[in-house]
Amino acid sequence: MAYKHPPLNPIRVFETAARLMSFTAAAEELNVSQVAVSRQIKVLEDYLGTPLFLRSHRSVKLTEDGARIFPAVNRALDDINRAVSTISTRGERNALTIQTHTTFGQRWLIPRLFRFHERFRNIDIRLTSSIHPFNPDRQNIQAAIQSGDGSSESCECDFIAPIELIPVCSPSLIEPIGDRDDSKSLSRHTLLHSFARPRDWPTWLASRGFVNVDPDRGLKFENSVLAYEAALQGMGVAIGVRILVEQYLRVGSLIAPFGPALPLNSGYYLLTPRGRPTSPMLRNFRNWLIEEGNRARIVTTETA
């Protein structure tokens, strides 16, 4: 007896929206519009003859039927992804896919990758960026570099670099008015924020006791790359991660006149799936990355 399968693309969209409990977040992960997500969910609901989500103005919630089918859909897609990943990597043994944050990739990793390729010319690195947590069961990605405290139930975590917060700005913003290192001078400037790191300004200001500076005011950008670019253009003061603004500080295109860097209890880590065999090329990348992290900390200490 032949069975008619449900439409697969709407199934995939449903699983993403149900897992993230957001049509907006699902659209971002799938790289489509929110309207497209809503349309695919409606196709599946029409096929099944029942609503899968309760929709409100600001949120969605699974219906009883949606909650009933979600675990089965999730398991099925995981099985498909694992099977496809096993097959698709056989012909690409020299390719290593690494996920990282946009700013870390642009400001820290990419400027160093030439040294990896000089040593391992037979390994191709494929770099992707994402703000979402690394999920090796659902992604055809061998490892990820993410910020955190180095703890994970599903991944091994190798420390790469520390996170230290330091306000930075263009020299042109400070020198003409003779600013000093105090909260009064900082309060006269526009603060530049990254949506990806919303707690950085409040954390640094609290550590300095700068209670007269509003940590939420200023200009806000999607990521730190854009905030740093705004600082370079003299638009205000960005709260930087030291290792990501180190080169700007070294050449003088940005300065740090408002006090010392604040170390956080977090850093950048290489995450690899726990309990899985590590390929030689991933082992080579891991060892090289740890070497680069050690090298960078030595340079930072010498120039501090």
JOKALIN-V766006 format. One line per field, one symbol per residue. phi: phi as a letter, one per 20 degrees, with the letter a starting at -180 (. if undefined). burial: 1 if it has 9 or more other C-alpha atoms within 8 Angstrom, else 0. Layout:
BEGIN
phi=???
burial=???
END
This chain:
BEGIN
phi=.edefffffffffgfffffelafffffffemceffffgffffgffffembfdcedcfdbcbfffffffeggfffffffffffffffffefecfedcecdbfgffffecfgfdffffffecfedeeddccaeeffcffdceceabdcerendafdcfcdfdbedcebfcbfgffdgfdmfdebfffffedfedddffcfeffgfffffemefedffdfoeccfbfgfffffffemerdeedegfedgfgffenfcccedoffdfdebaecedcgfndfefgffffffffffgfffffffffffef
burial=0000000001111111110111101111000101011101101111000011110000010110111001001100110011001000000000111111111111111101000110000011000011000001000011111101010000111111111111111110110000001010111001111110100111011100010010000001101101110111010111111111110110001111010011010111111110000000111011011101110010010000
END
